[in-house]
Each structure stands twice: as C-alpha cells, then as structure tokens.
Amino acid sequence: MGAKVRTSFRERSSMSETLYITAQGDRCHARPDCSGITGAHKAAVTLGYEVFEPEEVTLAEAQQRGKGASCPTCSGSA
C-alpha cells in the first residue's frame, strides 16, 4: 500500500474550481455545509437577520472579493 498523499486546500481548490462564500463572511469554504457557514447562519437567524445561501465561486473570484482566506474548519476535508 502506498502512502496517502495530502493535497493542500489551494491545490484542491484549483482542481475542483468550486468554493463557497457568504455575503458577510471573509473566508472561502470547501463545503457549503461547513459548520463555519451553518453556525453563522443559525446565529444570524436567531438575531433576526436575513441569511442567504452560500455562493459558488472559483478561488480567483473569492480572492478578488477579499474572501481568499481558507476556512480552518473545512479546508482540510474538501
């Protein structure tokens, strides 16, 4: 059996080309169901704010919008 090869978040992002961002967040997510997104949405709803579904973007788009930092929760499990 060969050794398991881990790829970085940025390498996987360029392969899949799909990341997820939110209107108010400052990070890009590997999964739309990341707890970084769902937890923030639950808190916003509790406080009476309107929430929107995560938007699918490429890494380049996320970076252009100032959301190029990878989420520490889901970046290792895309």
PDB file with SEQRES, HELIX, SHEET and CRYST1 records, atoms N, CA, C and O in Angstrom:
SEQRES   1 A   78  MET GLY ALA LYS VAL ARG THR SER PHE ARG GLU ARG SER          
SEQRES   2 A   78  SER MET SER GLU THR LEU TYR ILE THR ALA GLN GLY ASP          
SEQRES   3 A   78  ARG CYS HIS ALA ARG PRO ASP CYS SER GLY ILE THR GLY          
SEQRES   4 A   78  ALA HIS LYS ALA ALA VAL THR LEU GLY TYR GLU VAL PHE          
SEQRES   5 A   78  GLU PRO GLU GLU VAL THR LEU ALA GLU ALA GLN GLN ARG          
SEQRES   6 A   78  GLY LYS GLY ALA SER CYS PRO THR CYS SER GLY SER ALA          
HELIX    1 AA1 PHE A    9  SER A   16  1                                   8    
HELIX    2 AA2 SER A   35  THR A   46  1                                  12    
HELIX    3 AA3 LEU A   59  GLN A   64  1                                   6    
SHEET    1 AA1 2 LEU A  19  ILE A  21  0                                        
SHEET    2 AA1 2 GLU A  55  VAL A  57 -1                                        
SHEET    1 AA2 2 ARG A  27  CYS A  28  0                                        
SHEET    2 AA2 2 ALA A  69  SER A  70  1                                        
CRYST1    1.000    1.000    1.000  90.00  90.00  90.00 P 1           1          
ATOM      1  N   MET A   1       0.832  -1.183   0.000  1.00  0.00           N  
ATOM      2  CA  MET A   1       0.000   0.000   0.000  1.00  0.00           C  
ATOM      3  C   MET A   1       0.870   1.237   0.000  1.00  0.00           C  
ATOM      4  O   MET A   1       1.846   1.329   0.744  1.00  0.00           O  
ATOM      5  N   GLY A   2       0.505   2.187  -0.845  1.00  0.00           N  
ATOM      6  CA  GLY A   2       1.259   3.428  -0.937  1.00  0.00           C  
ATOM      7  C   GLY A   2       0.859   4.401   0.150  1.00  0.00           C  
ATOM      8  O   GLY A   2      -0.196   4.264   0.770  1.00  0.00           O  
ATOM      9  N   ALA A   3       1.697   5.369   0.371  1.00  0.00           N  
ATOM     10  CA  ALA A   3       1.406   6.400   1.359  1.00  0.00           C  
ATOM     11  C   ALA A   3       0.287   7.302   0.843  1.00  0.00           C  
ATOM     12  O   ALA A   3       0.183   7.575  -0.353  1.00  0.00           O  
ATOM     13  N   LYS A   4      -0.531   7.748   1.765  1.00  0.00           N  
ATOM     14  CA  LYS A   4      -1.614   8.656   1.404  1.00  0.00           C  
ATOM     15  C   LYS A   4      -1.025  10.035   1.118  1.00  0.00           C  
ATOM     16  O   LYS A   4      -0.261  10.571   1.920  1.00  0.00           O  
ATOM     17  N   VAL A   5      -1.381  10.595  -0.014  1.00  0.00           N  
ATOM     18  CA  VAL A   5      -0.866  11.906  -0.405  1.00  0.00           C  
ATOM     19  C   VAL A   5      -1.925  12.939  -0.089  1.00  0.00           C  
ATOM     20  O   VAL A   5      -3.062  12.850  -0.553  1.00  0.00           O  
ATOM     21  N   ARG A   6      -1.537  13.923   0.709  1.00  0.00           N  
ATOM     22  CA  ARG A   6      -2.451  15.004   1.056  1.00  0.00           C  
ATOM     23  C   ARG A   6      -2.171  16.185   0.140  1.00  0.00           C  
ATOM     24  O   ARG A   6      -1.019  16.550  -0.092  1.00  0.00           O  
ATOM     25  N   THR A   7      -3.221  16.763  -0.366  1.00  0.00           N  
ATOM     26  CA  THR A   7      -3.060  17.967  -1.175  1.00  0.00           C  
ATOM     27  C   THR A   7      -3.521  19.160  -0.358  1.00  0.00           C  
ATOM     28  O   THR A   7      -4.385  19.028   0.509  1.00  0.00           O  
ATOM     29  N   SER A   8      -2.958  20.299  -0.626  1.00  0.00           N  
ATOM     30  CA  SER A   8      -3.340  21.499   0.113  1.00  0.00           C  
ATOM     31  C   SER A   8      -4.709  21.988  -0.351  1.00  0.00           C  
ATOM     32  O   SER A   8      -5.210  21.602  -1.406  1.00  0.00           O  
ATOM     33  N   PHE A   9      -5.287  22.842   0.469  1.00  0.00           N  
ATOM     34  CA  PHE A   9      -6.581  23.445   0.155  1.00  0.00           C  
ATOM     35  C   PHE A   9      -6.508  24.180  -1.175  1.00  0.00           C  
ATOM     36  O   PHE A   9      -7.412  24.053  -2.001  1.00  0.00           O  
ATOM     37  N   ARG A  10      -5.459  24.938  -1.391  1.00  0.00           N  
ATOM     38  CA  ARG A  10      -5.316  25.703  -2.630  1.00  0.00           C  
ATOM     39  C   ARG A  10      -5.193  24.769  -3.824  1.00  0.00           C  
ATOM     40  O   ARG A  10      -5.758  25.050  -4.881  1.00  0.00           O  
ATOM     41  N   GLU A  11      -4.464  23.655  -3.680  1.00  0.00           N  
ATOM     42  CA  GLU A  11      -4.338  22.699  -4.780  1.00  0.00           C  
ATOM     43  C   GLU A  11      -5.691  22.069  -5.100  1.00  0.00           C  
ATOM     44  O   GLU A  11      -6.055  21.948  -6.269  1.00  0.00           O  
ATOM     45  N   ARG A  12      -6.431  21.670  -4.081  1.00  0.00           N  
ATOM     46  CA  ARG A  12      -7.755  21.080  -4.314  1.00  0.00           C  
ATOM     47  C   ARG A  12      -8.690  22.112  -4.914  1.00  0.00           C  
ATOM     48  O   ARG A  12      -9.497  21.786  -5.784  1.00  0.00           O  
ATOM     49  N   SER A  13      -8.590  23.361  -4.458  1.00  0.00           N  
ATOM     50  CA  SER A  13      -9.455  24.420  -4.972  1.00  0.00           C  
ATOM     51  C   SER A  13      -9.229  24.636  -6.445  1.00  0.00           C  
ATOM     52  O   SER A  13     -10.184  24.826  -7.198  1.00  0.00           O  
ATOM     53  N   SER A  14      -7.979  24.610  -6.872  1.00  0.00           N  
ATOM     54  CA  SER A  14      -7.727  24.830  -8.288  1.00  0.00           C  
ATOM     55  C   SER A  14      -8.177  23.633  -9.112  1.00  0.00           C  
ATOM     56  O   SER A  14      -8.501  23.779 -10.291  1.00  0.00           O  
ATOM     57  N   MET A  15      -8.200  22.438  -8.495  1.00  0.00           N  
ATOM     58  CA  MET A  15      -8.676  21.254  -9.210  1.00  0.00           C  
ATOM     59  C   MET A  15     -10.194  21.279  -9.360  1.00  0.00           C  
ATOM     60  O   MET A  15     -10.715  21.086 -10.459  1.00  0.00           O  
ATOM     61  N   SER A  16     -10.894  21.515  -8.272  1.00  0.00           N  
ATOM     62  CA  SER A  16     -12.348  21.448  -8.310  1.00  0.00           C  
ATOM     63  C   SER A  16     -12.968  22.742  -8.825  1.00  0.00           C  
ATOM     64  O   SER A  16     -14.062  22.732  -9.389  1.00  0.00           O  
ATOM     65  N   GLU A  17     -12.268  23.849  -8.631  1.00  0.00           N  
ATOM     66  CA  GLU A  17     -12.724  25.159  -9.081  1.00  0.00           C  
ATOM     67  C   GLU A  17     -13.966  25.664  -8.356  1.00  0.00           C  
ATOM     68  O   GLU A  17     -14.410  26.775  -8.645  1.00  0.00           O  
ATOM     69  N   THR A  18     -14.546  24.911  -7.435  1.00  0.00           N  
ATOM     70  CA  THR A  18     -15.732  25.399  -6.755  1.00  0.00           C  
ATOM     71  C   THR A  18     -15.464  25.567  -5.271  1.00  0.00           C  
ATOM     72  O   THR A  18     -15.095  24.622  -4.574  1.00  0.00           O  
ATOM     73  N   LEU A  19     -15.658  26.789  -4.807  1.00  0.00           N  
ATOM     74  CA  LEU A  19     -15.591  27.115  -3.389  1.00  0.00           C  
ATOM     75  C   LEU A  19     -16.888  27.821  -3.037  1.00  0.00           C  
ATOM     76  O   LEU A  19     -17.696  28.126  -3.914  1.00  0.00           O  
ATOM     77  N   TYR A  20     -17.083  28.077  -1.766  1.00  0.00           N  
ATOM     78  CA  TYR A  20     -18.328  28.686  -1.306  1.00  0.00           C  
ATOM     79  C   TYR A  20     -18.004  29.882  -0.424  1.00  0.00           C  
ATOM     80  O   TYR A  20     -17.145  29.808   0.456  1.00  0.00           O  
ATOM     81  N   ILE A  21     -18.702  30.985  -0.670  1.00  0.00           N  
ATOM     82  CA  ILE A  21     -18.540  32.183   0.140  1.00  0.00           C  
ATOM     83  C   ILE A  21     -19.919  32.672   0.566  1.00  0.00           C  
ATOM     84  O   ILE A  21     -20.936  32.319  -0.030  1.00  0.00           O  
ATOM     85  N   THR A  22     -19.924  33.492   1.612  1.00  0.00           N  
ATOM     86  CA  THR A  22     -21.172  34.101   2.067  1.00  0.00           C  
ATOM     87  C   THR A  22     -21.055  35.615   1.931  1.00  0.00           C  
ATOM     88  O   THR A  22     -19.963  36.156   1.757  1.00  0.00           O  
ATOM     89  N   ALA A  23     -22.181  36.274   2.013  1.00  0.00           N  
ATOM     90  CA  ALA A  23     -22.207  37.725   1.827  1.00  0.00           C  
ATOM     91  C   ALA A  23     -21.400  38.449   2.906  1.00  0.00           C  
ATOM     92  O   ALA A  23     -20.717  39.427   2.605  1.00  0.00           O  
ATOM     93  N   GLN A  24     -21.465  37.992   4.142  1.00  0.00           N  
ATOM     94  CA  GLN A  24     -20.819  38.691   5.244  1.00  0.00           C  
ATOM     95  C   GLN A  24     -19.492  38.089   5.686  1.00  0.00           C  
ATOM     96  O   GLN A  24     -18.711  38.755   6.365  1.00  0.00           O  
ATOM     97  N   GLY A  25     -19.225  36.843   5.314  1.00  0.00           N  
ATOM     98  CA  GLY A  25     -18.007  36.183   5.761  1.00  0.00           C  
ATOM     99  C   GLY A  25     -16.767  36.683   5.045  1.00  0.00           C  
ATOM    100  O   GLY A  25     -16.851  37.350   4.013  1.00  0.00           O  
ATOM    101  N   ASP A  26     -15.602  36.346   5.616  1.00  0.00           N  
ATOM    102  CA  ASP A  26     -14.348  36.783   4.998  1.00  0.00           C  
ATOM    103  C   ASP A  26     -13.473  35.613   4.566  1.00  0.00           C  
ATOM    104  O   ASP A  26     -12.292  35.795   4.267  1.00  0.00           O  
ATOM    105  N   ARG A  27     -14.050  34.410   4.532  1.00  0.00           N  
ATOM    106  CA  ARG A  27     -13.291  33.215   4.165  1.00  0.00           C  
ATOM    107  C   ARG A  27     -13.999  32.458   3.052  1.00  0.00           C  
ATOM    108  O   ARG A  27     -15.196  32.630   2.824  1.00  0.00           O  
ATOM    109  N   CYS A  28     -13.234  31.615   2.365  1.00  0.00           N  
ATOM    110  CA  CYS A  28     -13.849  30.728   1.384  1.00  0.00           C  
ATOM    111  C   CYS A  28     -13.899  29.329   1.999  1.00  0.00           C  
ATOM    112  O   CYS A  28     -13.020  28.935   2.766  1.00  0.00           O  
ATOM    113  N   HIS A  29     -14.928  28.607   1.649  1.00  0.00           N  
ATOM    114  CA  HIS A  29     -15.198  27.298   2.233  1.00  0.00           C  
ATOM    115  C   HIS A  29     -15.145  26.217   1.167  1.00  0.00           C  
ATOM    116  O   HIS A  29     -15.502  26.448   0.011  1.00  0.00           O  
ATOM    117  N   ALA A  30     -14.695  25.038   1.567  1.00  0.00           N  
ATOM    118  CA  ALA A  30     -14.609  23.904   0.653  1.00  0.00           C  
ATOM    119  C   ALA A  30     -15.958  23.209   0.504  1.00  0.00           C  
ATOM    120  O   ALA A  30     -16.210  22.541  -0.499  1.00  0.00           O  
ATOM    121  N   ARG A  31     -16.834  23.370   1.515  1.00  0.00           N  
ATOM    122  CA  ARG A  31     -18.139  22.687   1.506  1.00  0.00           C  
ATOM    123  C   ARG A  31     -19.243  23.682   1.856  1.00  0.00           C  
ATOM    124  O   ARG A  31     -19.050  24.527   2.729  1.00  0.00           O  
ATOM    125  N   PRO A  32     -20.385  23.597   1.199  1.00  0.00           N  
ATOM    126  CA  PRO A  32     -21.476  24.519   1.534  1.00  0.00           C  
ATOM    127  C   PRO A  32     -22.116  24.203   2.877  1.00  0.00           C  
ATOM    128  O   PRO A  32     -22.821  25.039   3.443  1.00  0.00           O  
ATOM    129  N   ASP A  33     -21.874  22.994   3.392  1.00  0.00           N  
ATOM    130  CA  ASP A  33     -22.450  22.616   4.691  1.00  0.00           C  
ATOM    131  C   ASP A  33     -21.435  22.742   5.830  1.00  0.00           C  
ATOM    132  O   ASP A  33     -21.630  22.158   6.896  1.00  0.00           O  
ATOM    133  N   CYS A  34     -20.370  23.489   5.618  1.00  0.00           N  
ATOM    134  CA  CYS A  34     -19.351  23.711   6.651  1.00  0.00           C  
ATOM    135  C   CYS A  34     -20.003  24.337   7.882  1.00  0.00           C  
ATOM    136  O   CYS A  34     -20.881  25.192   7.763  1.00  0.00           O  
ATOM    137  N   SER A  35     -19.567  23.906   9.057  1.00  0.00           N  
ATOM    138  CA  SER A  35     -20.138  24.464  10.284  1.00  0.00           C  
ATOM    139  C   SER A  35     -19.799  25.946  10.434  1.00  0.00           C  
ATOM    140  O   SER A  35     -20.491  26.669  11.151  1.00  0.00           O  
ATOM    141  N   GLY A  36     -18.740  26.404   9.765  1.00  0.00           N  
ATOM    142  CA  GLY A  36     -18.437  27.828   9.772  1.00  0.00           C  
ATOM    143  C   GLY A  36     -19.530  28.649   9.099  1.00  0.00           C  
ATOM    144  O   GLY A  36     -19.762  29.804   9.456  1.00  0.00           O  
ATOM    145  N   ILE A  37     -20.194  28.046   8.129  1.00  0.00           N  
ATOM    146  CA  ILE A  37     -21.315  28.707   7.447  1.00  0.00           C  
ATOM    147  C   ILE A  37     -22.614  28.457   8.215  1.00  0.00           C  
ATOM    148  O   ILE A  37     -23.336  29.398   8.545  1.00  0.00           O  
ATOM    149  N   THR A  38     -22.904  27.201   8.494  1.00  0.00           N  
ATOM    150  CA  THR A  38     -24.192  26.876   9.115  1.00  0.00           C  
ATOM    151  C   THR A  38     -24.327  27.459  10.516  1.00  0.00           C  
ATOM    152  O   THR A  38     -25.415  27.875  10.914  1.00  0.00           O  
ATOM    153  N   GLY A  39     -23.231  27.491  11.262  1.00  0.00           N  
ATOM    154  CA  GLY A  39     -23.276  28.076  12.609  1.00  0.00           C  
ATOM    155  C   GLY A  39     -23.556  29.568  12.561  1.00  0.00           C  
ATOM    156  O   GLY A  39     -24.346  30.091  13.347  1.00  0.00           O  
ATOM    157  N   ALA A  40     -22.899  30.247  11.628  1.00  0.00           N  
ATOM    158  CA  ALA A  40     -23.121  31.684  11.473  1.00  0.00           C  
ATOM    159  C   ALA A  40     -24.549  31.965  11.010  1.00  0.00           C  
ATOM    160  O   ALA A  40     -25.169  32.934  11.449  1.00  0.00           O  
ATOM    161  N   HIS A  41     -25.064  31.122  10.129  1.00  0.00           N  
ATOM    162  CA  HIS A  41     -26.443  31.302   9.659  1.00  0.00           C  
ATOM    163  C   HIS A  41     -27.435  31.131  10.811  1.00  0.00           C  
ATOM    164  O   HIS A  41     -28.374  31.915  10.942  1.00  0.00           O  
ATOM    165  N   LYS A  42     -27.229  30.114  11.641  1.00  0.00           N  
ATOM    166  CA  LYS A  42     -28.132  29.900  12.784  1.00  0.00           C  
ATOM    167  C   LYS A  42     -28.111  31.093  13.728  1.00  0.00           C  
ATOM    168  O   LYS A  42     -29.158  31.526  14.208  1.00  0.00           O  
ATOM    169  N   ALA A  43     -26.920  31.627  13.998  1.00  0.00           N  
ATOM    170  CA  ALA A  43     -26.805  32.786  14.876  1.00  0.00           C  
ATOM    171  C   ALA A  43     -27.503  34.004  14.268  1.00  0.00           C  
ATOM    172  O   ALA A  43     -28.187  34.746  14.974  1.00  0.00           O  
ATOM    173  N   ALA A  44     -27.334  34.207  12.975  1.00  0.00           N  
ATOM    174  CA  ALA A  44     -27.959  35.354  12.306  1.00  0.00           C  
ATOM    175  C   ALA A  44     -29.477  35.260  12.350  1.00  0.00           C  
ATOM    176  O   ALA A  44     -30.155  36.258  12.594  1.00  0.00           O  
ATOM    177  N   VAL A  45     -30.011  34.072  12.116  1.00  0.00           N  
ATOM    178  CA  VAL A  45     -31.460  33.876  12.168  1.00  0.00           C  
ATOM    179  C   VAL A  45     -31.975  34.156  13.580  1.00  0.00           C  
ATOM    180  O   VAL A  45     -33.008  34.804  13.750  1.00  0.00           O  
ATOM    181  N   THR A  46     -31.263  33.674  14.577  1.00  0.00           N  
ATOM    182  CA  THR A  46     -31.645  33.900  15.975  1.00  0.00           C  
ATOM    183  C   THR A  46     -31.707  35.397  16.286  1.00  0.00           C  
ATOM    184  O   THR A  46     -32.567  35.845  17.044  1.00  0.00           O  
ATOM    185  N   LEU A  47     -30.800  36.156  15.700  1.00  0.00           N  
ATOM    186  CA  LEU A  47     -30.758  37.599  15.924  1.00  0.00           C  
ATOM    187  C   LEU A  47     -31.702  38.377  15.015  1.00  0.00           C  
ATOM    188  O   LEU A  47     -31.783  39.602  15.105  1.00  0.00           O  
ATOM    189  N   GLY A  48     -32.416  37.671  14.140  1.00  0.00           N  
ATOM    190  CA  GLY A  48     -33.400  38.304  13.275  1.00  0.00           C  
ATOM    191  C   GLY A  48     -32.867  38.830  11.951  1.00  0.00           C  
ATOM    192  O   GLY A  48     -33.546  39.594  11.265  1.00  0.00           O  
ATOM    193  N   TYR A  49     -31.662  38.426  11.592  1.00  0.00           N  
ATOM    194  CA  TYR A  49     -31.093  38.864  10.318  1.00  0.00           C  
ATOM    195  C   TYR A  49     -31.533  37.952   9.178  1.00  0.00           C  
ATOM    196  O   TYR A  49     -31.832  36.776   9.383  1.00  0.00           O  
ATOM    197  N   GLU A  50     -31.565  38.511   7.987  1.00  0.00           N  
ATOM    198  CA  GLU A  50     -31.843  37.724   6.792  1.00  0.00           C  
ATOM    199  C   GLU A  50     -30.562  37.003   6.386  1.00  0.00           C  
ATOM    200  O   GLU A  50     -29.480  37.590   6.424  1.00  0.00           O  
ATOM    201  N   VAL A  51     -30.677  35.739   5.999  1.00  0.00           N  
ATOM    202  CA  VAL A  51     -29.500  34.984   5.558  1.00  0.00           C  
ATOM    203  C   VAL A  51     -29.710  34.495   4.133  1.00  0.00           C  
ATOM    204  O   VAL A  51     -30.841  34.338   3.671  1.00  0.00           O  
ATOM    205  N   PHE A  52     -28.614  34.261   3.457  1.00  0.00           N  
ATOM    206  CA  PHE A  52     -28.639  33.821   2.068  1.00  0.00           C  
ATOM    207  C   PHE A  52     -27.821  32.551   1.938  1.00  0.00           C  
ATOM    208  O   PHE A  52     -26.931  32.293   2.748  1.00  0.00           O  
ATOM    209  N   GLU A  53     -28.119  31.767   0.930  1.00  0.00           N  
ATOM    210  CA  GLU A  53     -27.362  30.547   0.668  1.00  0.00           C  
ATOM    211  C   GLU A  53     -25.933  30.915   0.268  1.00  0.00           C  
ATOM    212  O   GLU A  53     -25.707  31.975  -0.315  1.00  0.00           O  
ATOM    213  N   PRO A  54     -24.971  30.048   0.578  1.00  0.00           N  
ATOM    214  CA  PRO A  54     -23.593  30.300   0.137  1.00  0.00           C  
ATOM    215  C   PRO A  54     -23.533  30.368  -1.390  1.00  0.00           C  
ATOM    216  O   PRO A  54     -24.276  29.676  -2.086  1.00  0.00           O  
ATOM    217  N   GLU A  55     -22.657  31.193  -1.881  1.00  0.00           N  
ATOM    218  CA  GLU A  55     -22.490  31.379  -3.321  1.00  0.00           C  
ATOM    219  C   GLU A  55     -21.303  30.549  -3.817  1.00  0.00           C  
ATOM    220  O   GLU A  55     -20.239  30.548  -3.198  1.00  0.00           O  
ATOM    221  N   GLU A  56     -21.490  29.849  -4.927  1.00  0.00           N  
ATOM    222  CA  GLU A  56     -20.405  29.078  -5.540  1.00  0.00           C  
ATOM    223  C   GLU A  56     -19.525  30.020  -6.345  1.00  0.00           C  
ATOM    224  O   GLU A  56     -20.018  30.786  -7.173  1.00  0.00           O  
ATOM    225  N   VAL A  57     -18.205  29.960  -6.098  1.00  0.00           N  
ATOM    226  CA  VAL A  57     -17.249  30.795  -6.820  1.00  0.00           C  
ATOM    227  C   VAL A  57     -15.964  30.009  -7.045  1.00  0.00           C  
ATOM    228  O   VAL A  57     -15.761  28.948  -6.454  1.00  0.00           O  
ATOM    229  N   THR A  58     -15.111  30.531  -7.894  1.00  0.00           N  
ATOM    230  CA  THR A  58     -13.773  29.960  -8.056  1.00  0.00           C  
ATOM    231  C   THR A  58     -12.852  30.626  -7.019  1.00  0.00           C  
ATOM    232  O   THR A  58     -13.215  31.632  -6.409  1.00  0.00           O  
ATOM    233  N   LEU A  59     -11.683  30.062  -6.836  1.00  0.00           N  
ATOM    234  CA  LEU A  59     -10.717  30.645  -5.909  1.00  0.00           C  
ATOM    235  C   LEU A  59     -10.364  32.064  -6.337  1.00  0.00           C  
ATOM    236  O   LEU A  59     -10.262  32.957  -5.496  1.00  0.00           O  
ATOM    237  N   ALA A  60     -10.177  32.280  -7.639  1.00  0.00           N  
ATOM    238  CA  ALA A  60      -9.838  33.617  -8.136  1.00  0.00           C  
ATOM    239  C   ALA A  60     -10.939  34.621  -7.795  1.00  0.00           C  
ATOM    240  O   ALA A  60     -10.644  35.744  -7.386  1.00  0.00           O  
ATOM    241  N   GLU A  61     -12.209  34.227  -7.960  1.00  0.00           N  
ATOM    242  CA  GLU A  61     -13.327  35.124  -7.628  1.00  0.00           C  
ATOM    243  C   GLU A  61     -13.359  35.431  -6.137  1.00  0.00           C  
ATOM    244  O   GLU A  61     -13.576  36.576  -5.738  1.00  0.00           O  
ATOM    245  N   ALA A  62     -13.143  34.416  -5.321  1.00  0.00           N  
ATOM    246  CA  ALA A  62     -13.132  34.618  -3.867  1.00  0.00           C  
ATOM    247  C   ALA A  62     -12.039  35.604  -3.477  1.00  0.00           C  
ATOM    248  O   ALA A  62     -12.265  36.490  -2.652  1.00  0.00           O  
ATOM    249  N   GLN A  63     -10.860  35.454  -4.063  1.00  0.00           N  
ATOM    250  CA  GLN A  63      -9.750  36.345  -3.757  1.00  0.00           C  
ATOM    251  C   GLN A  63     -10.045  37.773  -4.203  1.00  0.00           C  
ATOM    252  O   GLN A  63      -9.733  38.725  -3.488  1.00  0.00           O  
ATOM    253  N   GLN A  64     -10.646  37.926  -5.383  1.00  0.00           N  
ATOM    254  CA  GLN A  64     -10.988  39.263  -5.889  1.00  0.00           C  
ATOM    255  C   GLN A  64     -11.972  39.969  -4.970  1.00  0.00           C  
ATOM    256  O   GLN A  64     -11.980  41.197  -4.891  1.00  0.00           O  
ATOM    257  N   ARG A  65     -12.801  39.198  -4.274  1.00  0.00           N  
ATOM    258  CA  ARG A  65     -13.811  39.770  -3.390  1.00  0.00           C  
ATOM    259  C   ARG A  65     -13.329  39.856  -1.943  1.00  0.00           C  
ATOM    260  O   ARG A  65     -14.114  40.146  -1.041  1.00  0.00           O  
ATOM    261  N   GLY A  66     -12.049  39.605  -1.724  1.00  0.00           N  
ATOM    262  CA  GLY A  66     -11.479  39.719  -0.393  1.00  0.00           C  
ATOM    263  C   GLY A  66     -11.822  38.562   0.528  1.00  0.00           C  
ATOM    264  O   GLY A  66     -11.773  38.701   1.750  1.00  0.00           O  
ATOM    265  N   LYS A  67     -12.168  37.420  -0.054  1.00  0.00           N  
ATOM    266  CA  LYS A  67     -12.564  36.255   0.733  1.00  0.00           C  
ATOM    267  C   LYS A  67     -11.682  35.055   0.406  1.00  0.00           C  
ATOM    268  O   LYS A  67     -12.155  33.919   0.377  1.00  0.00           O  
ATOM    269  N   GLY A  68     -10.407  35.310   0.162  1.00  0.00           N  
ATOM    270  CA  GLY A  68      -9.493  34.262  -0.261  1.00  0.00           C  
ATOM    271  C   GLY A  68      -8.895  33.429   0.861  1.00  0.00           C  
ATOM    272  O   GLY A  68      -8.269  32.402   0.598  1.00  0.00           O  
ATOM    273  N   ALA A  69      -9.074  33.850   2.103  1.00  0.00           N  
ATOM    274  CA  ALA A  69      -8.553  33.065   3.225  1.00  0.00           C  
ATOM    275  C   ALA A  69      -9.354  31.773   3.358  1.00  0.00           C  
ATOM    276  O   ALA A  69     -10.582  31.791   3.272  1.00  0.00           O  
ATOM    277  N   SER A  70      -8.672  30.665   3.563  1.00  0.00           N  
ATOM    278  CA  SER A  70      -9.383  29.394   3.666  1.00  0.00           C  
ATOM    279  C   SER A  70      -9.940  29.192   5.066  1.00  0.00           C  
ATOM    280  O   SER A  70      -9.313  29.579   6.052  1.00  0.00           O  
ATOM    281  N   CYS A  71     -11.092  28.600   5.147  1.00  0.00           N  
ATOM    282  CA  CYS A  71     -11.749  28.299   6.407  1.00  0.00           C  
ATOM    283  C   CYS A  71     -10.946  27.239   7.163  1.00  0.00           C  
ATOM    284  O   CYS A  71     -10.608  26.208   6.581  1.00  0.00           O  
ATOM    285  N   PRO A  72     -10.631  27.461   8.437  1.00  0.00           N  
ATOM    286  CA  PRO A  72      -9.872  26.468   9.192  1.00  0.00           C  
ATOM    287  C   PRO A  72     -10.682  25.208   9.498  1.00  0.00           C  
ATOM    288  O   PRO A  72     -10.102  24.165   9.801  1.00  0.00           O  
ATOM    289  N   THR A  73     -11.995  25.287   9.424  1.00  0.00           N  
ATOM    290  CA  THR A  73     -12.847  24.139   9.723  1.00  0.00           C  
ATOM    291  C   THR A  73     -12.919  23.160   8.571  1.00  0.00           C  
ATOM    292  O   THR A  73     -12.765  21.955   8.776  1.00  0.00           O  
ATOM    293  N   CYS A  74     -13.149  23.650   7.368  1.00  0.00           N  
ATOM    294  CA  CYS A  74     -13.382  22.724   6.247  1.00  0.00           C  
ATOM    295  C   CYS A  74     -12.240  22.656   5.239  1.00  0.00           C  
ATOM    296  O   CYS A  74     -12.304  21.861   4.301  1.00  0.00           O  
ATOM    297  N   SER A  75     -11.213  23.455   5.405  1.00  0.00           N  
ATOM    298  CA  SER A  75     -10.163  23.484   4.392  1.00  0.00           C  
ATOM    299  C   SER A  75      -9.395  22.174   4.292  1.00  0.00           C  
ATOM    300  O   SER A  75      -8.809  21.891   3.247  1.00  0.00           O  
ATOM    301  N   GLY A  76      -9.383  21.383   5.328  1.00  0.00           N  
ATOM    302  CA  GLY A  76      -8.653  20.114   5.289  1.00  0.00           C  
ATOM    303  C   GLY A  76      -9.481  18.937   4.898  1.00  0.00           C  
ATOM    304  O   GLY A  76      -8.982  17.812   4.901  1.00  0.00           O  
ATOM    305  N   SER A  77     -10.769  19.151   4.550  1.00  0.00           N  
ATOM    306  CA  SER A  77     -11.634  17.999   4.283  1.00  0.00           C  
ATOM    307  C   SER A  77     -12.456  18.127   3.027  1.00  0.00           C  
ATOM    308  O   SER A  77     -13.520  17.518   2.919  1.00  0.00           O  
ATOM    309  N   ALA A  78     -11.988  18.904   2.080  1.00  0.00           N  
ATOM    310  CA  ALA A  78     -12.749  19.073   0.826  1.00  0.00           C  
ATOM    311  C   ALA A  78     -12.752  17.826   0.012  1.00  0.00           C  
ATOM    312  O   ALA A  78     -13.344  17.794  -1.067  1.00  0.00           O  
TER     313      ALA A  78                                                      
END                                                                             
